[in-house]
Amino acid sequence: MKRCLSCENVFQSRIWVCPACGKEPERHEGRLCFSPDLAWENDGFNPNEFGAYADLEEKNFWFTSRARLLTHLIGKYFPQLGNFFEIGCGTGFILSSLNKALPDATLLGSDIYLEGLNFADRRLQGKTELFQMDACDIPFYHAFDVVGAFDVLEHIENDKKALGEICAAVRPGGGLILTAPQHPFLWSAWDEINHHKRRYASGELRRWLKTRAFRFFSLLPSRH
């Protein structure tokens, strides 16, 4: 279901006009933008780096191995997957891997930066619907079989609010797959360069998600 970010109304419709308040999201270059004030600049990432990532991902062993592992996990634990939503999809590298492995699934992606979504569009060639949005304000409710957020939470100041929004977007009985950098004692200049807000202690996210009634949780190590 869709969720109006203006009046909090939850509704089912093929269009993005809230039947309660009449609010419609902005569009930029034809793309739905739910948080346009953050679409070009915020403190979570440097959008000028998307081009470098797009050039590197298909050649680098860490990115390619990570994509294979995540694709394997999603296929293994959610074999009947109907739809999947990636939060913070960046240049669309994970979504491109899932497109090949799960051709019958409906895949959607989002990023806070329009610049990242422009690269994702070129990579995915229109096969995946992409939205600009803030993970702390997600316009979906109980909508997806599985939601993924891969090395995203560490970039968000209010990570628990983002987690609450992500959990609400998963349909009852659905699943969530996260990756995040672990061990605060490993904090270094590399984290600062990558605009990280934190590293996570062992079991920290697992314990929080258990309070939201999630029974299975996958935490994979991050290179960050």
N, C-alpha and C positions, 0 to 999 in steps of 0.2 A: 504494500500500500504506500501511497504518497503521503507526505507530511508537510503541511504549510508552515514555513518558518516564520511567518508573520503572526498567525493566530493559533498555531498548534493543531489545527484541524487535521484529522487523518481521513483520507478519502481514496476511493478507487476511481480512476479515470485514465483515459488514454492521453489526455492533455494536462498541462501543468498550470491550469487556472483553478485556484481554490474555490469550490462551490460555496464556501461559507463567507469569505471576505472579498473574493474577486481578485486577490493578489496573484500576479504572474511573475515568475523569475525574469531577471534581465537576460539578455542575450548579447554576446559579443562575437562578431564574425560568425554568427549562426549557432554558437554554442551556448547552452544553458549555463548561466553563472549564478550560483546561489550565494556566493560571498565575494562580490566583485571588488569590494574595498581591499581585499587581500590577494587579488588575482595576479598582481604584477610585482608586489614587494611586501615582504614581511620578514620576521627574524628567524624563520625556520630553516631557510636554505638559501643558497645563492643561485638564482635562476640562470645566471650566465654559464653555469656548469652543466646544464642539460646537454648541450652540444657535445662536450667532451665525453659524457656518459654514453650518449648514443653511439659515438664512434668506438668506444672501448668495449661495451658490453658483449658483443658477439665474438670478440677475440680473446677476452680475458677468462682464464680458467675459473676464477672465483665466481664471476657472474654466471657463466654457463653452467657450472656445477650446482650453484644455488638454484637456478631455474629448473634444472632437471630434478633436483631433490624436492622442491616444492610441488612441482607437477606430479611427481610420484606420490607424495603424501596426499595430495588432494584426490587423486584417482584411487588410492588405496582405501582411505577412510571415508570417502564420499562417492562410492561407485555409481550411485543413482542421482548424481548431481544434475539438477535442472537449470539452476542459474547460480552465478558467482559474481561477487562485487569486490573489486580491489580498491582499497583506500590508499591514496598516495601512489598511484601507478607510475608516476614519472614518465619515462619515455616509452612505456608499454612493453618492456622486455619480457616480464613474467606473463603478461596477457598473451603475447605472441606465442609463447611456448604452450600455454593452455589452449589456445585456439587450434593448434596442431594436434594436441593430444585428446581434446574433448570437442570434436567438431559438432556434436549435437547439443551442447550446452549453450545457454545464453550467457554471455560474458559482458560485464559492464565495468567501467573504471572511472576513477576520479583523481583529481589532484588539485591542490590549492592554487597552483601556478598554471596560467594559460600557456606559458612557454613550454612547459613539460608536455602538456596535452597536444601541442602542435607537433612535437616530435613523435608522440605516440600515434597520432593520426596517420602520419606518413608511414610509420612502421606497420600499423595494423590494417591499413588500406580500407578503412571504413567498415571492417568486420565487427567492431566493438563500439557500443555507445559510450561516450565519454562526457563527464560532467566536471565543471569547475565548482569546488565546494570546500568548506572548512570541515575537518573531521570532528570538530567540536559542535557542529550544527548540521546534522545529516538529514536530508529531506526524504527519508524512507523510514517505514516502520513495519517490522515483521515481514520483510519483503524478499529475503534471500535465503537460499539453502545454505550457502557458505559465504562468509565475508573474510577477506584476507587483508592484513596490514603488515607489510614486510619492511622492517627497519624504518618505521614511521613514528612510533610513539615517542622515541627519544628526542624528536625534533619539536614536540608540542609542549608548551608550558603547562597547560592544564590537561595532563595525560589522563587523569581519572575521568574527567568530563568526556574526553574523546572516547575512552573505553566504554562508558555508559551509553553514548550515542551509537557506537559500533554494535554493542550487544543488542540494543533496541532494534537495529536494522535486520538482525537475524531472525528468521521465522522460528516459531516454537518447534523444537526438534532438530533445528539446523545446527551449523557448526561455525567455528571461528579458528583461524590459523594466524598466529603472530610470530614475527621474529623481532628480536631486540638485542642490543649489546648488553652483555652481562658483566658483573663484578665491578663495583664502584672503585675498587683499589687499582684497576687498570686504567683509570682516567688519565688522559694525556693531552698533549697539544693537538693530536689528531682529532680528538673529540671536539675540541674548540674550533678547529678548522672546518669541521663538518656540521657546525651549528647544533651540536647536541646539547640538550638540557640536563641529561643524566645518563648513568648506566644503572642497570637493575640488579638488585641483590638476588641470589639464587632463591627461587620459589616465590618471589614477591608478586609477580603477575599471576601466577597459578593460584595463590591464596586469595587474591582479590576476585578472580573470576569464579572461584568456588562460591563466593557470596552471591553471585549472579546465577547460580544453579547450572553452570557449565560443568559437565562431567569429564570431558576430555580436553586436554590442552596440550598443544605442541609448541615448545620453545626451542628454537634452533639457534646455534651460536651465530654471531655476526662478525664480520671482518673488522667492523668499526671499533 
